[in-house]
Amino acid sequence: MNFDKINYIERKTGEIKTEIPPGEGFLKFLYYNPLGKLPLNLVVRKKFLTDYYGKKMSEKSSIEKIKPFVEENSINMNESKKRVEEFTSFNDFFIRELKEGAREIAGDENILVSPADGKILIFNNLKETTKFFLKGDEFTLEEFLMDKEEAKKFQGGTMVIIRLAPVDYHRFHFPADGIIGESKLIDGYYYSVSPYAIKKNFRVYCENKREVSILKTEKFGEIVLSEIGATMVGGIKQTYRPNTLVKKGEEKGYFFFGGSSCVLLFQENKVDFDKDILENSSKGLETKVYMGEKIGKAK
């Protein structure tokens, strides 16, 4: 069986690059081989496996995995507050903080920025069916938010998905100034959010564990900020104080070990998203962005 390569655009250079996710062969087996459905449904999507692996990555013995991981993935440790030798576990390394100034936050109040390092896709009209992922009624805002009234606010709006790979910086931040509400936990499974899994079933965003909060802004209207759990993501930690004024670029929280996604929903006619990201998204190509980087501006 042949599989499409996971190609994406490196925005800084315009190059098309190919991503090789950790455990690529196993992911292909789980999601594209009929024999893979049994372990997928019985084991992989369940909480206990993710909890078990998360605990392993918090043990002191996991320190030995850090240096090879950094070298193999060419991670720039000059950005990190801690040196490799200072981490107490692999999870401690995974949720590392960056030095002040490591990410430039696009400052104009009319500019919307990426909340995380990762690969971005934009679906610019939630009334329409996209060719790439959304098919028929497999994905609905009401099911995603588990709130009928909130879902109505975002009909015809825009969905932004930023996928974090295990090699990425795993803290997420606010994309704009505003008042942030409480974070609501929606329990669910732990399916992978790898492109192999998403292309097979976009509904994982409605089925996976996730947290949802609303950021009320002056320039961009209300924004849904949602963090998605996934296979081997040991947890989602919110570090902000609810019902407070927050500034663009301030930390909102972080993911424990694993790769996952931040999903943002915008109301109709609130944001002009950058053309290059929209064009890449229309072709099914993700664009690599960094926290604080401009992704759109207020209309």
N, C-alpha and C positions, 0 to 999 in steps of 0.2 A: 504494500500500500504506500502511495506517495503522499507526502505532506508538504504544504506550503511552508516556505521559510518565513520566519518572523522578521520581516524587514521594517525598518523605521527610518525616519529622517533625523539626522543630527543637525539641529537647527543652527548651531553656530557655524557650521561649515557647508550645509546644504547636501552633505553626502548621504547616500542610502547605505545603511549598515544592517547587518544581520545579527540578531540576538540569539544566543544559544542558552535557554533557561536551564538552571540546575534540574537534574532529573528529567531531561527532555524525553528520553526513551520511555520512562515509566509513565509520563503524562500522555504520550501518544497511545500507549497500551490501554490506559484507563479510559480515555475518551473516544478512541476510534476503533478499538478491538472489542467485539462482542464479549469476549472472555474477561475484559477489564471491568465490565459493569458490576460484577459480583464484589470484588474488593472495593470498588469505588463506593458502592451503596452500603456495604457492610462495615467497612473500616475507615476509608480515607476521609469521607465527609463527616465522620463522627468527632465529637469533642474530645474523647479520651486520647486519641492518637495525637492531636494537636497539643493537648495539655502535657502529655508524656514527653513529647519532643521539646516543648517549651521549657520544661523543668530540666531536661538534659543540657540545654543550652545555657542554663543559669548555674550549673555546677562549676566548681573551680577547675575541674579537669578539662572543661571545654576551652580554656585559655589557649591550649595548644593548637586550636583550629584557627585562631585569629590571624597569625602571621601568614600562613599559606593562603588564606582567603584574600588577604590584602594584596599579596604578591600576584596571585593568579588573576585577580580582577582589576589590577592597577588602580587601586583606590588611593586617592590623594590624601594622605594622613596629615599633610601640612595644614589642612583645614580644620582638623580635629583639636578640641581643647586638650584632650588627653593623648599621650603617646601610646603606642601599642603595648608597651611594658606596664602601663598603669591600669589597664582594664582588669576587672576581677572575674569576668566570665565572658563567653561569647555574646551573651545577651547584653551585657554592659557595653561591649563594643558596638553591638548592633544599634543600640539606642543612643549612640554617641552624640554629643552636642558639638556644634561647630563654633569656631572662634568668631568673635564679633567682626563683621565685615567680610566674612567668607562668602556671603550671598548679598549682592546689592539689591535693595528693594526699590523698584521703580516708584519714585516719590510723588508724582502729580496725583492729586486727589481724584482726578477723572480716569486714572489708569487702574485697571484690574490686573492683579498679578497671580501667578501660579502659587497655590498653597504648599506645593511640595516639589521635590525632585522626582521626575518620572517621565513616562511617555503618555502624551495627551491625545485624546480623540474628542471631537465636538460634534454633537448632533443638534443642528441649529433650528429645527422646528419639530417639536414633539407631537404635532398633529399628523405629520407625515411618516410614512414607513421608509426607513433607510434601506439601501440595498445590502449594506454590509452586515449589520447585526440584527436590527429590530425586524421581526417578522410577524405580521398580523397582530394578534393581541397577546403574544407571549409575554410581553413586558408592559405593565401599566403603572402609571404614577401612583394610583390609589394603593396598589399592592405593594409597591416599593416603600411608600411612606407610611402605610397602614393608617391612613387618615384621609377620609373622603374630602373633607373641606379644604385641607391643605393642598391636596392634589389639584383641586380646581384652580388654585392661584397660578399654577405653573403650566396649565394647558397651553399649547402653542409656544411655550418657552424653549429654553435650550438646556441640554444636558452636556456636562463636561465630565469626562472620566480621565483621571490621572492614575496610571498604573505604576506602582512602585515595584521594582525588581529587588531581589535580595541584596544586590550590590549597592543599591541607592541609600542615601541619607534618609532615615525613617522617622523623622519628626515632621509634623504637618503644622501649618501656620494659617493665619487669617489672610484672605485675598483682598480685603478692603477694610476701611474703618466702619465701625457700627456697634450696635448693641447686640450681644450674643445671649441667646436663651439657654435653657437647660438642654442637656444631651439625653435623648430618649433611646434606650436600648431596645432593639428588636431582635429577639432570639432567632436562631436559625442554624443552618448547617455550615460546613467548612470546606466547600468545594474550592478547587483551584481557580484563581482569576487569571491564569496564563491565557494568552491568545488561543492556544489549542483548546482550552476548556470553553472560553467565551464564544468562539466561533461555532462551537457545537451546541451551546445552550446559553443564550444571553440571560436567561431567567435566573442564573445564579445570583444576580444582583437583587432579585426578589426573594431568593431562598436562603442566602447566606446571612449569618449573624452580622448586624450592622448597628451603628449609632447614627442618630439624626438630630441635628440642631438647626435653628434658624438664626441667621445673621441679618438684622434689620439695618439697612444702609440708606444714606441720603441720596447717593449717586446711582446706585444699582438696584434699588428696590429690595425686596426680601430675597435672600439667597439661602437655599438648603445646603448645608454642609454635612456630608455623610461619609463615614469611614467604614470600610467593608472588611470583615474578617475573612480569612481564607485558610486553605490547608497549610498547616505548620505556622500560622500566625498565633503566637501564644497569648495575645491579648491586645486590647486597645485601651490606652490610658489617656484620659482627658486631664490636662494640667491647668486649664483656664478656670476663672471664676465666673459662674453663670450670672446673667442679668447685670452685666457690667459693660462699660464702654471699652472697646478694644481697638487697637491700631493695626493697620496693615503691616504684615510681616511678623507680628507677635506670635509666639508659640501657642498652639491650641492643644497639642498632645503628641503622642507617638505610638507607633506599633512595636510590639515585641517581635521576636524572631519570625521571619518569613517575608514573603512578598504580598502586597495587597493593593488596595485602590482607594482613592478619594473620589467621591462622586459629588458634583455640584449641580444644582438646578437653579435656573434663572427664569424670571418672569419674562413674558413676551415684550419685545421692543425696549429692553433696558440696556443691552450691551451690544456694541459692534466688536465682534471678535476678529482677531488678526487674520488677514486673508490667507497667509501661508498655511496656518494651522487648519483653516476651513478647507482649503484646497486639498491638503494632504488627507484630511479626514474623509473627504468625499471619495477618495481613491482607496480608502481602507488602510491608509498609512498613518501610524502613530508618529508624533513629533516629540523629540526629546527636549524637555524644558527643565528649568531649575527654579527652585523656590525664589520668589521675589521678581521673577522675570515677567515682563508685560505679556499678557495674552489677549487683552481687549481694552476698550475704553467706553466710558459712559456715552449713551446716545443723547 
